[in-house]
């Protein structure tokens, strides 16, 4: 096991950690280990990006074939002549 030292922790953060640890019946050190484990475990489960997350969500439903949109002519831009 490795030992980590965290310096310059705000006193309000330390107090919140102490209260949270007490609520869970753990020491502050054990609470920090649990917080780190949870944060790092959930980080690996995150989707890489929104488009990929949507694709994975709807892929089991099957694909949809759409007609290609017809080309739309671009209007002539306005002139700046006086």
Secondary structure by P-SEA (a helix, b strand, c coil): cbbbbbccccaaaaaaaaaaaaaacccaaaaaaaaaaaaaaaaaaccccaaaaaaaaacccbbbbbccccbbbbcccccccc
